[in-house]
Structure formats: structure tokens, C-alpha cells
Amino acid sequence: MSLLSPEVLELMRCPETMQKLALASEETLERIRDVGVPVKVGSQFSGPLEAGLIREDGKVLYPICDGIPLVMVEEAIPVPNVIS
């Protein structure tokens, strides 16, 4: 089940590059979990990575926390190069 409607997802953009965002696959989330999610000072995200929005180029993921996408540059999680 999608956390966001297709209409809302179509409008979502990375605040840094304006690239489209898409729901991250479970495989992508698992690979990020394996590497470890960096904790940033002042981040609103904490806890296990359960969902996220991945940028079109695959380099950045924005976590979804309690059903709310944290689409802010300071919340971005770098995605390991092995993920496409």
C-alpha cells in the first residue's frame, strides 16, 4: 500500500535539484539499512528506516517518518553507489 497518492507523488520534487521523487523499493531501503542511516544533528528523523522517497538520480533518499515525507535538504540520506 502506497503512503502517498499517485497524484501527490507526481508533484513531489527534491528541494535541492528539483528532480522527481519516487517511493523507494524495499530492496533500496534494506541496502541503506545495511550500511546504516547517518544521524544528523537537528534531524527530525529517528528510528528505523521504514519508508522513503528516492531522488530520480538515485543519489539521495528522503525518509518518511510517521507517514510524513521529510523532504528537506537537511534530512537527505546519501544512497550508497551500489543502489540504482
N, C-alpha and C positions, 0 to 999 in steps of 0.2 A: 504494500500500500504506500502510495506516494505521500510525503509530508506536505507537499505544495501542489496546488492545482497546476495543470499544464499551462494555463493562461498566465499565471503569476510567474512560473518558472521561465517562460519565454521572455519576460520582461527583466529578469534578474541579470545584472552585469557586475563584473569586477569593478570596484571603485577606483582601482589604480589604472587598469588598462582598458576598461570598458568592454572586455571580451565577455562572451556569453558564459553563463554558468549552467551546469547540469548536475543532477543528483549523482553522487559518487557511487560506484558499484561496491558491493560487499568485498570483492577482491582488492580494490583500491584501499578501502578502509582497513582491511586486515594487514596489508603491507605497511601502511602508515603506523598501525598499532605495533607491528613487529619492530619497527625502527624506534618508535617512541615519539609521542607528541611533545614538542617543545613547550614548556610553560613560560609564558611571557609575563613580565611584571605589569600589573594593571589589567591583565586579560580577564574578560568576563567568562571565558570558557574554563571549565574544570571538570574533572571526572573522565570516564571512559568516552572514547570517540565512537559514537553510535551512528552518526549520520553526518553528511557534509555535502557541500556544493563544490565541484571541481571546475576550475577555470578551463576554458576551451583549449589552451595550450598544454594543459596537464601539469603545470608547474606549481600551482597553488590550490589549496583546499580551504574553504571557509567552513568552520564547524556549525552544526545545527545543535543548539543546546535547548532542551525542553521544548522542542518544536519550533524554535525561533532561529532563523539563519543569522549568524553573526557576520554579516558582510561588511566588515570594516578592515582597512589595511592592517591595523594593529592586531587583528585576530587571525590573519592569514597563517596557514601552516604550510611550510615548504614541503613539496611532494618529492620523495626520492626519485632519482633519474630512471629507475627501473620501471616506473609506472607510466603508462601511456594513456 
